[in-house]
Amino acid sequence: MDSVQVQDPLYEKTVAVVCEVLKVKPELVKLESHIKNDLGADSLDTVSLLMSLEDVFKEPISDETALTLETVGDVVAFINSRKNQVAAV
């Protein structure tokens, strides 16, 4: 996974979405937090989270990619890589 600063605006925005959708406190959300195991998301929560992330970041998340996004850090790295791809074009 790419190295991400905790003060990174992308990370902070991701945490805000995770907290809103999963109804968890920000201090419980860390890069290594597993979305299902640590933050208690069930399958419906996970779908809602992914849809919210797509809306907030204006980035589509394919079903194949969604299966690989297990931690908050995975989500941040994915969005970061998509933003970098767009910036490189």
A tleap script that builds the chain and sets N, CA, C and O, in Angstrom:
source leaprc.protein.ff14SB
mol = sequence {
  NMET ASP SER VAL GLN VAL GLN ASP PRO LEU
  TYR GLU LYS THR VAL ALA VAL VAL CYS GLU
  VAL LEU LYS VAL LYS PRO GLU LEU VAL LYS
  LEU GLU SER HIE ILE LYS ASN ASP LEU GLY
  ALA ASP SER LEU ASP THR VAL SER LEU LEU
  MET SER LEU GLU ASP VAL PHE LYS GLU PRO
  ILE SER ASP GLU THR ALA LEU THR LEU GLU
  THR VAL GLY ASP VAL VAL ALA PHE ILE ASN
  SER ARG LYS ASN GLN VAL ALA ALA CVAL
}
set mol.1.N position { 0.841 -1.178 0.000 }
set mol.1.CA position { 0.000 0.000 0.000 }
set mol.1.C position { 0.880 1.234 0.000 }
set mol.1.O position { 1.956 1.244 0.598 }
set mol.2.N position { 0.417 2.271 -0.673 }
set mol.2.CA position { 1.160 3.527 -0.698 }
set mol.2.C position { 1.187 4.127 0.691 }
set mol.2.O position { 0.271 3.924 1.489 }
set mol.3.N position { 2.252 4.872 0.974 }
set mol.3.CA position { 2.325 5.538 2.261 }
set mol.3.C position { 1.407 6.755 2.237 }
set mol.3.O position { 1.416 7.532 1.281 }
set mol.4.N position { 0.625 6.913 3.282 }
set mol.4.CA position { -0.362 7.998 3.354 }
set mol.4.C position { -0.177 8.725 4.670 }
set mol.4.O position { -0.067 8.106 5.729 }
set mol.5.N position { -0.145 10.018 4.593 }
set mol.5.CA position { -0.059 10.835 5.809 }
set mol.5.C position { -1.437 10.874 6.461 }
set mol.5.O position { -2.448 11.019 5.773 }
set mol.6.N position { -1.480 10.746 7.772 }
set mol.6.CA position { -2.764 10.762 8.468 }
set mol.6.C position { -3.422 12.133 8.349 }
set mol.6.O position { -4.647 12.223 8.436 }
set mol.7.N position { -2.661 13.189 8.157 }
set mol.7.CA position { -3.224 14.521 7.988 }
set mol.7.C position { -3.619 14.804 6.540 }
set mol.7.O position { -4.051 15.910 6.217 }
set mol.8.N position { -3.476 13.828 5.689 }
set mol.8.CA position { -3.818 13.951 4.286 }
set mol.8.C position { -5.314 14.233 4.137 }
set mol.8.O position { -6.129 13.529 4.733 }
set mol.9.N position { -5.695 15.257 3.350 }
set mol.9.CA position { -7.117 15.577 3.163 }
set mol.9.C position { -7.920 14.398 2.604 }
set mol.9.O position { -9.087 14.222 2.954 }
set mol.10.N position { -7.306 13.600 1.745 }
set mol.10.CA position { -7.984 12.426 1.201 }
set mol.10.C position { -8.312 11.436 2.313 }
set mol.10.O position { -9.413 10.887 2.359 }
set mol.11.N position { -7.358 11.213 3.200 }
set mol.11.CA position { -7.574 10.324 4.348 }
set mol.11.C position { -8.673 10.879 5.243 }
set mol.11.O position { -9.575 10.149 5.655 }
set mol.12.N position { -8.596 12.158 5.539 }
set mol.12.CA position { -9.589 12.768 6.430 }
set mol.12.C position { -10.994 12.704 5.842 }
set mol.12.O position { -11.962 12.463 6.563 }
set mol.13.N position { -11.105 12.918 4.537 }
set mol.13.CA position { -12.404 12.839 3.868 }
set mol.13.C position { -12.917 11.399 3.897 }
set mol.13.O position { -14.107 11.164 4.103 }
set mol.14.N position { -12.020 10.445 3.690 }
set mol.14.CA position { -12.397 9.029 3.727 }
set mol.14.C position { -12.892 8.658 5.117 }
set mol.14.O position { -13.910 7.978 5.251 }
set mol.15.N position { -12.189 9.095 6.143 }
set mol.15.CA position { -12.604 8.817 7.523 }
set mol.15.C position { -13.985 9.413 7.784 }
set mol.15.O position { -14.829 8.772 8.412 }
set mol.16.N position { -14.217 10.628 7.309 }
set mol.16.CA position { -15.521 11.270 7.513 }
set mol.16.C position { -16.641 10.441 6.887 }
set mol.16.O position { -17.699 10.266 7.491 }
set mol.17.N position { -16.409 9.932 5.680 }
set mol.17.CA position { -17.425 9.110 5.010 }
set mol.17.C position { -17.629 7.804 5.778 }
set mol.17.O position { -18.767 7.388 6.000 }
set mol.18.N position { -16.551 7.163 6.179 }
set mol.18.CA position { -16.633 5.906 6.934 }
set mol.18.C position { -17.423 6.124 8.225 }
set mol.18.O position { -18.294 5.322 8.564 }
set mol.19.N position { -17.125 7.193 8.935 }
set mol.19.CA position { -17.815 7.483 10.200 }
set mol.19.C position { -19.302 7.736 9.984 }
set mol.19.O position { -20.141 7.259 10.748 }
set mol.20.N position { -19.614 8.484 8.945 }
set mol.20.CA position { -21.007 8.801 8.666 }
set mol.20.C position { -21.806 7.546 8.286 }
set mol.20.O position { -22.901 7.321 8.803 }
set mol.21.N position { -21.260 6.750 7.398 }
set mol.21.CA position { -21.987 5.575 6.901 }
set mol.21.C position { -22.048 4.463 7.946 }
set mol.21.O position { -23.097 3.849 8.143 }
set mol.22.N position { -20.931 4.208 8.609 }
set mol.22.CA position { -20.870 3.089 9.555 }
set mol.22.C position { -21.207 3.478 10.990 }
set mol.22.O position { -21.263 2.625 11.876 }
set mol.23.N position { -21.428 4.763 11.211 }
set mol.23.CA position { -21.786 5.258 12.547 }
set mol.23.C position { -20.748 4.867 13.599 }
set mol.23.O position { -21.078 4.348 14.665 }
set mol.24.N position { -19.468 5.137 13.259 }
set mol.24.CA position { -18.380 4.881 14.196 }
set mol.24.C position { -17.675 6.195 14.516 }
set mol.24.O position { -17.749 7.158 13.752 }
set mol.25.N position { -16.997 6.217 15.646 }
set mol.25.CA position { -16.261 7.410 16.057 }
set mol.25.C position { -14.957 7.510 15.273 }
set mol.25.O position { -14.323 6.496 14.981 }
set mol.26.N position { -14.555 8.740 14.931 }
set mol.26.CA position { -13.326 8.926 14.141 }
set mol.26.C position { -12.084 8.302 14.777 }
set mol.26.O position { -11.205 7.818 14.063 }
set mol.27.N position { -12.002 8.306 16.086 }
set mol.27.CA position { -10.810 7.750 16.735 }
set mol.27.C position { -10.699 6.234 16.558 }
set mol.27.O position { -9.635 5.664 16.800 }
set mol.28.N position { -11.777 5.580 16.142 }
set mol.28.CA position { -11.735 4.138 15.890 }
set mol.28.C position { -11.253 3.801 14.481 }
set mol.28.O position { -10.926 2.651 14.187 }
set mol.29.N position { -11.212 4.817 13.609 }
set mol.29.CA position { -10.866 4.591 12.204 }
set mol.29.C position { -9.391 4.901 11.986 }
set mol.29.O position { -8.940 6.030 12.181 }
set mol.30.N position { -8.657 3.883 11.580 }
set mol.30.CA position { -7.227 4.013 11.289 }
set mol.30.C position { -6.964 3.394 9.925 }
set mol.30.O position { -7.812 2.674 9.398 }
set mol.31.N position { -5.806 3.664 9.351 }
set mol.31.CA position { -5.477 3.094 8.043 }
set mol.31.C position { -5.602 1.574 8.045 }
set mol.31.O position { -6.063 0.981 7.070 }
set mol.32.N position { -5.190 0.953 9.139 }
set mol.32.CA position { -5.199 -0.507 9.200 }
set mol.32.C position { -6.549 -1.085 9.634 }
set mol.32.O position { -6.694 -2.304 9.715 }
set mol.33.N position { -7.539 -0.229 9.913 }
set mol.33.CA position { -8.855 -0.715 10.338 }
set mol.33.C position { -9.517 -1.524 9.226 }
set mol.33.O position { -9.702 -1.040 8.109 }
set mol.34.N position { -9.870 -2.763 9.554 }
set mol.34.CA position { -10.582 -3.630 8.614 }
set mol.34.C position { -12.049 -3.209 8.628 }
set mol.34.O position { -12.666 -3.119 9.690 }
set mol.35.N position { -12.602 -2.952 7.451 }
set mol.35.CA position { -13.950 -2.393 7.347 }
set mol.35.C position { -14.989 -3.316 7.977 }
set mol.35.O position { -15.905 -2.842 8.650 }
set mol.36.N position { -14.863 -4.612 7.772 }
set mol.36.CA position { -15.844 -5.542 8.344 }
set mol.36.C position { -15.473 -5.964 9.763 }
set mol.36.O position { -16.288 -5.861 10.680 }
set mol.37.N position { -14.243 -6.438 9.940 }
set mol.37.CA position { -13.854 -7.003 11.235 }
set mol.37.C position { -13.700 -5.961 12.339 }
set mol.37.O position { -14.149 -6.181 13.464 }
set mol.38.N position { -13.068 -4.825 12.027 }
set mol.38.CA position { -12.808 -3.817 13.058 }
set mol.38.C position { -13.925 -2.786 13.190 }
set mol.38.O position { -14.209 -2.307 14.287 }
set mol.39.N position { -14.558 -2.448 12.063 }
set mol.39.CA position { -15.559 -1.383 12.092 }
set mol.39.C position { -16.989 -1.908 12.043 }
set mol.39.O position { -17.941 -1.128 12.073 }
set mol.40.N position { -17.141 -3.211 11.969 }
set mol.40.CA position { -18.452 -3.844 12.107 }
set mol.40.C position { -19.388 -3.740 10.915 }
set mol.40.O position { -20.598 -3.903 11.072 }
set mol.41.N position { -18.860 -3.476 9.733 }
set mol.41.CA position { -19.721 -3.354 8.556 }
set mol.41.C position { -20.214 -4.724 8.110 }
set mol.41.O position { -19.443 -5.679 8.023 }
set mol.42.N position { -21.513 -4.804 7.828 }
set mol.42.CA position { -22.031 -6.017 7.195 }
set mol.42.C position { -22.059 -5.769 5.687 }
set mol.42.O position { -21.580 -4.732 5.228 }
set mol.43.N position { -22.608 -6.692 4.918 }
set mol.43.CA position { -22.560 -6.545 3.459 }
set mol.43.C position { -23.342 -5.324 2.974 }
set mol.43.O position { -22.908 -4.650 2.040 }
set mol.44.N position { -24.480 -5.033 3.589 }
set mol.44.CA position { -25.258 -3.855 3.199 }
set mol.44.C position { -24.505 -2.569 3.547 }
set mol.44.O position { -24.492 -1.621 2.762 }
set mol.45.N position { -23.877 -2.539 4.727 }
set mol.45.CA position { -23.059 -1.378 5.119 }
set mol.45.C position { -21.929 -1.159 4.124 }
set mol.45.O position { -21.629 -0.025 3.753 }
set mol.46.N position { -21.308 -2.245 3.698 }
set mol.46.CA position { -20.184 -2.152 2.770 }
set mol.46.C position { -20.635 -1.569 1.433 }
set mol.46.O position { -19.948 -0.723 0.861 }
set mol.47.N position { -21.772 -2.013 0.938 }
set mol.47.CA position { -22.305 -1.471 -0.318 }
set mol.47.C position { -22.620 0.018 -0.149 }
set mol.47.O position { -22.288 0.824 -1.019 }
set mol.48.N position { -23.254 0.383 0.958 }
set mol.48.CA position { -23.570 1.793 1.227 }
set mol.48.C position { -22.300 2.628 1.304 }
set mol.48.O position { -22.251 3.743 0.784 }
set mol.49.N position { -21.276 2.087 1.952 }
set mol.49.CA position { -20.005 2.797 2.070 }
set mol.49.C position { -19.386 3.015 0.697 }
set mol.49.O position { -18.947 4.121 0.383 }
set mol.50.N position { -19.348 1.980 -0.114 }
set mol.50.CA position { -18.758 2.101 -1.445 }
set mol.50.C position { -19.522 3.103 -2.304 }
set mol.50.O position { -18.911 3.878 -3.039 }
set mol.51.N position { -20.842 3.094 -2.221 }
set mol.51.CA position { -21.646 4.055 -2.986 }
set mol.51.C position { -21.378 5.478 -2.515 }
set mol.51.O position { -21.275 6.393 -3.332 }
set mol.52.N position { -21.267 5.667 -1.216 }
set mol.52.CA position { -20.968 6.995 -0.673 }
set mol.52.C position { -19.588 7.467 -1.106 }
set mol.52.O position { -19.407 8.631 -1.462 }
set mol.53.N position { -18.616 6.563 -1.076 }
set mol.53.CA position { -17.262 6.918 -1.507 }
set mol.53.C position { -17.251 7.299 -2.990 }
set mol.53.O position { -16.572 8.248 -3.381 }
set mol.54.N position { -17.995 6.567 -3.809 }
set mol.54.CA position { -18.090 6.910 -5.232 }
set mol.54.C position { -18.679 8.311 -5.409 }
set mol.54.O position { -18.196 9.094 -6.227 }
set mol.55.N position { -19.713 8.617 -4.646 }
set mol.55.CA position { -20.349 9.940 -4.740 }
set mol.55.C position { -19.411 11.055 -4.293 }
set mol.55.O position { -19.283 12.074 -4.972 }
set mol.56.N position { -18.762 10.864 -3.165 }
set mol.56.CA position { -17.902 11.899 -2.596 }
set mol.56.C position { -16.672 12.148 -3.466 }
set mol.56.O position { -16.315 13.297 -3.727 }
set mol.57.N position { -16.035 11.085 -3.909 }
set mol.57.CA position { -14.781 11.238 -4.653 }
set mol.57.C position { -14.965 11.251 -6.170 }
set mol.57.O position { -14.003 11.447 -6.913 }
set mol.58.N position { -16.204 11.041 -6.631 }
set mol.58.CA position { -16.487 11.046 -8.076 }
set mol.58.C position { -15.614 10.034 -8.808 }
set mol.58.O position { -15.135 10.291 -9.913 }
set mol.59.N position { -15.419 8.892 -8.183 }
set mol.59.CA position { -14.612 7.809 -8.745 }
set mol.59.C position { -15.422 6.520 -8.701 }
set mol.59.O position { -15.855 6.104 -7.625 }
set mol.60.N position { -15.637 5.876 -9.852 }
set mol.60.CA position { -16.342 4.594 -9.841 }
set mol.60.C position { -15.477 3.505 -9.201 }
set mol.60.O position { -14.254 3.493 -9.344 }
set mol.61.N position { -16.137 2.604 -8.502 }
set mol.61.CA position { -15.446 1.469 -7.884 }
set mol.61.C position { -16.091 0.206 -8.452 }
set mol.61.O position { -17.251 -0.088 -8.167 }
set mol.62.N position { -15.334 -0.536 -9.255 }
set mol.62.CA position { -15.874 -1.755 -9.865 }
set mol.62.C position { -16.098 -2.822 -8.798 }
set mol.62.O position { -15.533 -2.758 -7.705 }
set mol.63.N position { -16.929 -3.800 -9.134 }
set mol.63.CA position { -17.181 -4.904 -8.208 }
set mol.63.C position { -15.897 -5.653 -7.891 }
set mol.63.O position { -15.680 -6.075 -6.755 }
set mol.64.N position { -15.043 -5.818 -8.904 }
set mol.64.CA position { -13.776 -6.524 -8.697 }
set mol.64.C position { -12.885 -5.755 -7.718 }
set mol.64.O position { -12.270 -6.344 -6.829 }
set mol.65.N position { -12.825 -4.443 -7.893 }
set mol.65.CA position { -12.021 -3.612 -6.991 }
set mol.65.C position { -12.611 -3.621 -5.595 }
set mol.65.O position { -11.881 -3.699 -4.606 }
set mol.66.N position { -13.929 -3.540 -5.511 }
set mol.66.CA position { -14.596 -3.516 -4.204 }
set mol.66.C position { -14.205 -4.721 -3.357 }
set mol.66.O position { -14.067 -4.608 -2.139 }
set mol.67.N position { -14.028 -5.863 -3.992 }
set mol.67.CA position { -13.650 -7.071 -3.254 }
set mol.67.C position { -12.256 -6.981 -2.652 }
set mol.67.O position { -11.946 -7.705 -1.706 }
set mol.68.N position { -11.410 -6.102 -3.186 }
set mol.68.CA position { -10.039 -5.973 -2.680 }
set mol.68.C position { -9.898 -4.903 -1.605 }
set mol.68.O position { -8.857 -4.813 -0.956 }
set mol.69.N position { -10.931 -4.092 -1.411 }
set mol.69.CA position { -10.866 -2.991 -0.446 }
set mol.69.C position { -11.319 -3.478 0.921 }
set mol.69.O position { -12.500 -3.403 1.260 }
set mol.70.N position { -10.371 -3.976 1.699 }
set mol.70.CA position { -10.699 -4.554 2.993 }
set mol.70.C position { -10.447 -3.600 4.156 }
set mol.70.O position { -11.126 -3.676 5.180 }
set mol.71.N position { -9.478 -2.706 4.002 }
set mol.71.CA position { -9.149 -1.778 5.094 }
set mol.71.C position { -9.362 -0.336 4.636 }
set mol.71.O position { -9.514 -0.061 3.446 }
set mol.72.N position { -9.368 0.558 5.590 }
set mol.72.CA position { -9.466 1.988 5.273 }
set mol.72.C position { -8.261 2.384 4.420 }
set mol.72.O position { -8.401 3.162 3.477 }
set mol.73.N position { -7.102 1.865 4.740 }
set mol.73.CA position { -5.901 2.150 3.958 }
set mol.73.C position { -6.022 1.689 2.519 }
set mol.73.O position { -5.531 2.355 1.608 }
set mol.74.N position { -6.676 0.545 2.308 }
set mol.74.CA position { -6.908 0.066 0.938 }
set mol.74.C position { -7.754 1.070 0.155 }
set mol.74.O position { -7.476 1.358 -1.010 }
set mol.75.N position { -8.779 1.593 0.804 }
set mol.75.CA position { -9.663 2.568 0.161 }
set mol.75.C position { -8.888 3.837 -0.185 }
set mol.75.O position { -8.983 4.343 -1.304 }
set mol.76.N position { -8.129 4.344 0.769 }
set mol.76.CA position { -7.355 5.571 0.547 }
set mol.76.C position { -6.346 5.364 -0.590 }
set mol.76.O position { -6.205 6.223 -1.461 }
set mol.77.N position { -5.655 4.237 -0.579 }
set mol.77.CA position { -4.663 3.958 -1.624 }
set mol.77.C position { -5.328 3.859 -2.996 }
set mol.77.O position { -4.782 4.348 -3.985 }
set mol.78.N position { -6.503 3.228 -3.061 }
set mol.78.CA position { -7.213 3.104 -4.334 }
set mol.78.C position { -7.609 4.482 -4.865 }
set mol.78.O position { -7.357 4.799 -6.027 }
set mol.79.N position { -8.223 5.290 -4.022 }
set mol.79.CA position { -8.667 6.616 -4.463 }
set mol.79.C position { -7.463 7.473 -4.843 }
set mol.79.O position { -7.500 8.201 -5.835 }
set mol.80.N position { -6.415 7.384 -4.065 }
set mol.80.CA position { -5.184 8.121 -4.355 }
set mol.80.C position { -4.621 7.721 -5.712 }
set mol.80.O position { -4.211 8.582 -6.490 }
set mol.81.N position { -4.596 6.424 -6.004 }
set mol.81.CA position { -4.061 5.960 -7.275 }
set mol.81.C position { -4.943 6.415 -8.440 }
set mol.81.O position { -4.434 6.753 -9.509 }
set mol.82.N position { -6.239 6.424 -8.240 }
set mol.82.CA position { -7.154 6.899 -9.298 }
set mol.82.C position { -6.964 8.399 -9.547 }
set mol.82.O position { -6.956 8.848 -10.693 }
set mol.83.N position { -6.813 9.157 -8.476 }
set mol.83.CA position { -6.591 10.604 -8.624 }
set mol.83.C position { -5.272 10.866 -9.337 }
set mol.83.O position { -5.183 11.776 -10.162 }
set mol.84.N position { -4.243 10.076 -9.026 }
set mol.84.CA position { -2.935 10.231 -9.674 }
set mol.84.C position { -3.005 9.843 -11.148 }
set mol.84.O position { -2.347 10.467 -11.981 }
set mol.85.N position { -3.793 8.824 -11.480 }
set mol.85.CA position { -3.951 8.437 -12.887 }
set mol.85.C position { -4.604 9.556 -13.679 }
set mol.85.O position { -4.185 9.858 -14.797 }
set mol.86.N position { -5.626 10.171 -13.107 }
set mol.86.CA position { -6.331 11.260 -13.773 }
set mol.86.C position { -5.401 12.461 -13.940 }
set mol.86.O position { -5.409 13.113 -14.984 }
set mol.87.N position { -4.598 12.755 -12.910 }
set mol.87.CA position { -3.686 13.900 -12.962 }
set mol.87.C position { -2.582 13.684 -14.009 }
set mol.87.O position { -2.075 14.643 -14.590 }
set mol.88.N position { -2.219 12.424 -14.242 }
set mol.88.CA position { -1.150 12.121 -15.194 }
set mol.88.C position { -1.606 12.208 -16.648 }
set mol.88.O position { -0.779 12.260 -17.558 }
set mol.89.N position { -2.899 12.224 -16.863 }
set mol.89.CA position { -3.423 12.230 -18.244 }
set mol.89.C position { -3.390 13.612 -18.831 }
set mol.89.O position { -3.790 13.804 -19.979 }
savepdb mol mol.pdb
quit
